[in-house]
Every structure is written in C-alpha cells, then in structure tokens.
Amino acid sequence: MRKEAGIRSFSCWSGGKESALSLHKALVLGLDVKFLVNMVNSTGRLSRSHGLHSKILTAQARSLGIPLLQEPTSWKLYEKRFKKVLSCMKEKGVEVGVFGDIDIEAHREWVKRVCKEIGITPVLPLWQRSRNNLMSSFMRNGFKAIIVVTRADILGKEWLGRRIDKQFTAELKQLKNVDLCGERGEYHTFVYDGPIFKKQLRFGVAGRYKRSNYWFLKVK
C-alpha cells in the first residue's frame, strides 16, 4: 500500500491486538484516523467480540487520543447497525475504513460489500501477512496485551491473563489446531500499551466467568 497522507479514516476497534496493530500500520501509512468504531452488546456495556466493558474501551481511546464511537446491537442486527455507523462516518467526510482481518475470505468479502454499499474504501493492513511476522511485529513495536477470552473447547481458563510474549507464542505453537493469532476465535486480547498509546493503561482483574463455549476475564 502506498502512503495515503491526510485521508480521513476510521478504524474498527475491538480493543485487541489485531485492531491495535492495524491502526498502527494505518497511521504509518499516513491515514488520518478520526474515529474508532466499536460494536457493543444491546445494553451498551460490553464489546461484541471481546467482552470488554465499554469503560475499558473508552480508556483505550482516551490514551490513543482518538474519539470512540460505540454502537449497541444484537448479532441479528449487526450488519444494519454497522451500516448506520458507516453512514455516519461518510457524513463526517470519512473515506476509508481500517480493518484488522488477516485471511478469512468470508470476513473480507463482507467488509468489502458493506463498505461499498456506503461508499467507503476498506483498508486491511494485515491481510495475508504471516502469523509469525504479525506476532513478532506486535511484540517488536512494544505493544503489550493479555488474553481476555478463550474458546473453552480449545484453550482452558488457565490461559486467561497470559501476556502476549515470546513464551506465549512458543507454547501456542506446540498446540495442534490453534491459530497463532487466534484468527478463528481461539482467543481474544486486551491491549494496554504500545507505540500508539500516550500512556500505559492501569487495570485490574475482577474474576473469570464462562458463557456458552467461552471463558472471559473481567477487566476493570
């Protein structure tokens, strides 16, 4: 991708490592990221994908210095609500949306279709990059993150709270049928520091709980 200096953009923000790394790469490209977009559950309290409290995401945005737009939705209404947010972005002069997908084609096709309908150009800075390179880049650039969600039939609750570091990646590589980046939902992360943050976030852990087939870490 060429440098795109000054183009008004938004970045999809889950609070995890792929969204942080894709935002970082977008800023290096020169995109003018005006907003972070995050979809939360119907109550508006928890993020749809990572189960992070809206206050945690707000704290991240504050440290990043980028306004956060959160849209409540059910899974059933997800696309409709997401298009509503994109339309709002378009009205604000946003031309580009930044997404953290790596290589799930169905996700990319959905992003391309939805963005096209609204008239926004999708940019996927991590697309088809090797897992090893992405994880190495994340750590090499000084990002810090912990595991906040695990898929119970693949990774147990003992993985919750683990830091993303060389030891973690080495252990994960020893497991069969586990994507190193968790691209198929094996785990999700919470990023609390890195080159795009003005200061490291202070946080605590209030326990663990299981919902459906997933373990969650309560971050406060």
Residue pairs with C-beta under 8 A, 6 or more apart in sequence:
1 29
1 123
1 125
2 29
3 29
3 30
4 29
4 30
4 31
4 96
4 123
5 30
5 32
6 30
6 32
7 30
7 31
7 32
7 95
7 96
8 32
8 34
8 92
8 93
8 94
8 95
8 96
9 26
9 31
9 32
9 33
9 34
9 94
9 95
9 96
9 97
9 98
9 123
10 33
10 34
10 35
10 36
10 37
10 69
10 89
10 94
10 96
10 97
10 98
11 19
11 22
11 23
11 26
11 33
11 35
11 36
11 37
11 66
11 97
11 98
12 19
12 22
12 36
12 37
12 38
12 97
12 98
12 99
12 100
13 19
13 23
13 36
13 37
13 38
13 57
13 60
13 61
13 68
14 38
14 47
14 49
14 50
14 100
14 188
15 38
15 47
15 50
15 52
15 56
15 57
15 60
15 190
15 191
16 49
16 50
16 100
16 145
16 148
16 188
16 189
16 190
16 191
17 138
17 143
17 145
17 164
17 181
17 189
17 191
18 100
18 101
18 102
18 126
18 134
18 181
19 100
19 191
20 138
20 143
20 145
20 191
20 194
20 196
21 100
21 125
21 126
21 134
21 137
21 138
21 141
21 143
22 98
22 99
22 100
22 124
22 125
22 126
23 33
23 36
23 64
23 98
23 196
24 141
24 143
24 194
24 195
24 196
25 125
25 126
26 33
26 98
26 123
26 125
27 33
27 196
29 123
29 125
31 96
31 98
31 123
33 66
33 98
34 66
34 67
34 92
34 94
35 66
35 67
35 68
35 69
35 89
35 92
35 94
36 61
36 64
36 66
36 67
36 68
36 69
37 68
37 69
37 71
37 85
37 89
37 97
38 47
38 57
38 68
38 69
38 70
38 71
39 47
39 48
39 49
39 70
39 71
39 73
39 78
39 81
39 82
39 85
40 46
40 47
40 48
40 54
40 70
40 71
40 72
40 73
41 47
41 48
41 72
41 73
41 74
42 72
42 73
42 74
43 72
44 54
44 70
44 72
45 53
45 54
46 52
46 53
46 54
47 54
47 57
48 73
48 75
48 78
49 188
50 148
50 149
50 188
50 189
50 190
51 148
51 149
51 188
51 211
51 214
51 216
52 148
52 190
52 219
53 219
53 220
54 70
56 190
56 203
56 219
56 220
57 68
57 70
58 68
59 201
60 68
60 191
60 192
60 197
60 201
61 67
61 68
63 197
63 198
63 199
63 200
63 201
64 196
64 197
64 198
65 198
69 85
69 88
71 81
71 82
71 84
71 85
72 81
73 80
73 81
73 82
79 114
82 114
83 114
83 117
83 118
86 97
86 114
86 115
86 118
86 120
87 118
89 97
89 118
89 120
90 118
90 119
90 120
94 120
95 120
95 121
96 120
96 121
96 122
96 123
97 111
97 115
97 120
97 121
97 122
97 123
98 123
98 124
98 125
99 111
99 122
99 123
99 124
100 124
100 125
100 126
101 107
101 108
101 111
101 124
101 126
101 127
102 126
102 127
102 128
102 129
102 131
102 134
102 181
102 183
103 127
103 128
103 183
104 183
104 184
108 124
108 127
111 122
111 124
112 122
115 121
115 122
126 134
131 179
131 180
131 181
131 183
132 180
134 181
135 164
135 169
135 180
135 181
138 145
138 164
139 164
139 165
139 166
141 194
141 195
142 193
142 194
142 195
143 164
143 191
143 193
143 194
143 195
144 163
144 164
144 191
144 192
144 193
144 194
144 200
145 163
145 164
145 189
145 190
145 191
145 192
146 161
146 162
146 163
146 164
146 189
146 190
146 192
146 217
147 159
147 160
147 161
147 162
147 164
147 187
147 188
147 189
147 217
148 160
148 188
148 189
148 190
148 216
148 217
148 219
149 160
149 187
149 188
149 214
149 215
149 216
149 217
150 156
150 157
150 159
150 160
150 186
150 187
150 214
150 215
151 185
151 186
151 187
151 213
151 214
152 210
152 213
152 214
152 215
153 213
154 177
154 178
154 186
155 175
155 178
155 186
155 187
155 215
156 215
157 208
157 210
157 215
159 187
159 215
160 208
160 215
160 216
160 217
161 205
161 217
162 168
164 189
169 180
172 178
172 180
173 180
178 186
179 186
182 188
182 189
190 203
190 217
190 219
192 200
192 201
192 203
193 200
193 201
203 219
203 220
204 219
204 220
205 217
205 218
205 219
205 220
206 218
206 219
206 220
207 217
207 218
208 215
208 216
208 217
208 218
209 215
209 216
209 218
210 216
